[in-house]
Amino acid sequence: MPPKSRRHAHSRPQISAEFEDYRDERWRREGTRLVSTVLEAERFVEQVGFAACMTDSRRPGPSLYVAVCGRRDAVLPRHVQKDPESSLTWNLKDQLIRRGKVYYAKLARGKATFVAPRMVPYFHAIWGMRRGDENTRLSRHARAVLKVLRKEWEMATSDLRVESGVTDRVAFTRAIDELQAAMIVIPSEVVYLPKFTYLWTLGVGRFPDALTRRVNRATALREIARGFLAGAGMTVPGELARVTGLSRPEAGLGNRALVAEGFATMISAGTYRLSSSVVPCGNGEDGANGSTRSHGGAEELF
């Protein structure tokens, strides 16, 4: 009997060459379409809907770092501080935070994620927290930090630690991460002089409409699945869950909802592809942010 790891390697679903090429174009994994400016980075996030910041080819899904590299096999070096592509990605991340045109925070599973404004209501419906639930769901330290931010609106890390009383560095980091994951608090600025620090603010201040719009969970699952499949072309078992932080059952619900409306076709259990009636509009940059439309009566994307 072959070793267990070998059996799993043979049975692991693979993305076809056709869809790897599709992803190269949509996720800017091509040298001719790489991202080098903040405006291009904003367009990239708008096109893909949501993207990781510093993941490389070893993790699935769109990534700003991979788009900066412009190649599908990009791997983060051991010493990122000396790597020009890593440095550019970090610089673009800082500019994106400062400009506030796209949502940025550590979301599900603590992964730093960019979200296009049009996708924020769907992410918030899954991971956001209503104000009435804060006292029971947030930790004591997270509530203390939030109380200060609701009063002061924006504050640097060191000042926020003092004012909130959460002076322990580890406890404060956990509280900030908790508030980011609940889509309540976001970084609004990165300051390097006289010392490195983040400024923190309430997400609703920058995205008031998106964070107050009510969306039911089923719709949110469908639209998150749509956003991923539109850029991926095809998804294999567990991939949507791994990219977004959804549970696998909920990722399946989202994908099957796309099948029901004709946007996707199920090839096998857990494997879906864009329906043949769904075609890309333009080259991913022109038109409605690289939108995708279904000619079979399914809902128009973007």
Steps between C-alpha positions, in 0.01 A plus 500: 500500500643842410583742781211707626658829387549363147140382478384846604729669249354293217142570608544873559286695249700703253421826323509450124749694287209688345389636834855568619534725194166660586621567853826645367300767322238569766738492796777688313748216513652622173800723446306720259227570759690517828409759762751778572297804612234564762241577231571166335475334841158656559381385158632152572302475825189636328536244224553191716264609780731392781867408523765403752789737560823303537415141405691332219446216254492242778155623603199523268314815409585847373789673677640850476853364539456257210346778289802720575730217392292433189561125494308199626800332668592795725636391840581733788874497575635422842617858555211712373656825625761488224266382226381779263169329415414445867598858581283636219204290617544631854524857372186458290320356801588811700375727220177304467437535873568874484273560200214293645344409165501126578435322830805354671524308827594166651180307439417129525780291651705815550588534131571852376241552226396771256129518421341708225225729636233315300592177683513647852127446577535128422813456713335694781190280484720197568769631735369835624351562841190699589540759772244327716717186507824669601457463877455124475733417212797735543765445763547745785816644344338540157209688657740729685685587178176551312362732768797733456481496120129581506587807706820612325426355152868460403805424710853364471588163647702626797242760600216252459675251728533761772148644468333159490698363790608201290869570544625146451622479140377146436157565652462819299597328173243229567234763570577692179501178297166406654350836404637473147362147457157630610527774233472779758849652501746557213844658465473848347864601469851361536757735654874433494642812667590572771415133558299234322133483597152447360212740541170323570146609425147367467427332169156657481664841469651409164237257375173615659263371231673166448522420872142595580334327205308190608563185297373154588753221549394295197545798269838577653624143451386502137664834420830411668502176302417696185780746562754220530375287210487799265875542544595135541290356217496169683519396865588165654392348834600710798648784295232763561502421871877528518511831313216673687491339844148365448421155632494236228124438539428872459737526205306213344171682557637805320625300203179300468300823500701606194416169332130555574499834320707379205818692581700183575505134405587222745753265341525265797448519876662824614630594154334785313573704191348803337201405289559500125235772479715731714763693308761756612437860396811659360849419624437532871570874513254663264125499529344450842824423686560184301143383555347171400151460361279201454298481182283223638290717726730489802566811704755740356824510696637835619 
